Amino acid sequence: MKLITLPQRSDLTAEYQAVGQVLTVTVYGIADTFDFSTAPDGELDDFGSDTLPLCPILRAEKSGGELTVWALGWYGPRPEREMQHTPVTDDAGEVIDYRPEPEEDYEARLAEWEALTQEREIEI
């Protein structure tokens, strides 16, 4: 199954897992399944869920047994460089600040976030 995620800024998160042509979507720890195994070839675009708070599946297309699903790819706010719990003290031993996370750790988190802001095609 090919999953194409269309980026959308949101505080929601979605996880997608597939077994064959059955897609499981988890939003806020709540899961629902979408079974495409018996769907005929063609476009499908009428999705809803009585279980999920919001259904991120937008459309699907099945052709020759191959399935492509388009869904929202939610991503959170741009990450900021975090302060670690390693204190910086002055000459009197008073904590005056905390060390920031290593630059390479921050850059890795930022790169992951930037990837989420792009349309992505994932084989699941």
N, C-alpha and C positions, 0 to 999 in steps of 0.2 A: 504494500500500500504506500502510495506517495502522499505525503501531507505537505500542503503549502500553507505557511502561516503568514497572515497579513498583519503587520504590526499595528498595535493600538495601545496608546498609553492608558494604563488602568492600574488600580490597586488590586484588581482581581488577578489570580493566577490560574492557569490551566495546565494539566498534564495530559499527554496523549500516549496511549499504548494500544498496540494492535496485535491481534492473534488472527492470522488469516485475513479475512475481510470483516472482522468484528473490531470496531474501534471503541475503546473505553476512554471516556473523558472524565477527569476529576477536577472539580472546582471547589476550593475551600474544603477539601477532604470528602466531598460528596461526589459519588461516581454514578455515571449512567453509561449504558452501552448502546451502540448503534450498529446493527447487523446489516451489512450490505451483501451478504453471501447469496441471498435469493433475489436481489434487485436486478432488474433487466438492464441491458446496455442502454446508455443514454444519460441525460442530466437529471439530477435530483436536487431540489432546492427548497423543499418545504420541511424544515427541521424545527423541532421544538423538544422540550424536555419538561416533564412534570416533576423531575427530581432536582435538576440543577437550578441554581439561582438565576443563571443566565446561560443560554445555549450558545457556545462559541462556533458551532458548525454553521457555515454559510451556504455551501453547496458541495456537491460531489458529482463526479462523472465516471461512468464505467464504460469501458470500451474493450471488447475482446477479453473480458475477464480481468483487465487491469483497472485498478481503482485509484482515483485521485480525489482527495478531499481538501477543500479550502476551509480554513478556520482562522479565527482571530488568534493572533500571537500577542497576548498581553505582556506588557513589560512595565516595571516600576519606574520611579524617579531616577534621574542620573545619580550614580553613586558619588559620594563625597569621600575624601580621604579621612579615614577614621583615626581617632586617637587610641593608642594602646594603653594598657594598664601599667605601663612602665613609667614611674614618676621621674620628673626632672626636679632636682632639689637645688636650693641656693646654698650659700656657704654656711648658713645656720641650720641646714637640714630641713628647711620648710619646703613642702611641695609647691612648686610654682607653675608647673605645667606637666603635660604628659607627652611622650614621644609619639609622633605620627607613625602610622603603619609604614613599612618599607615601601618605597616608591614602586618597585617591581610588583608587589602584591596589589597595590592600588591600580596600576596600569593593567594588570590582568583582569581585575574586576570591571574596570572601565571598558576593556575590549569585549568582555562577555556581554555587557549591557548594550554596547554599540551594535553588536551582532543581532541582538533581539529587536533593535529598531529598524531592521531591514527585512524585506520579504525573504523568506527562506523556504527552500524545498528540502524535505527530509524524507528519507526512506525509513518507514517503521514497520 
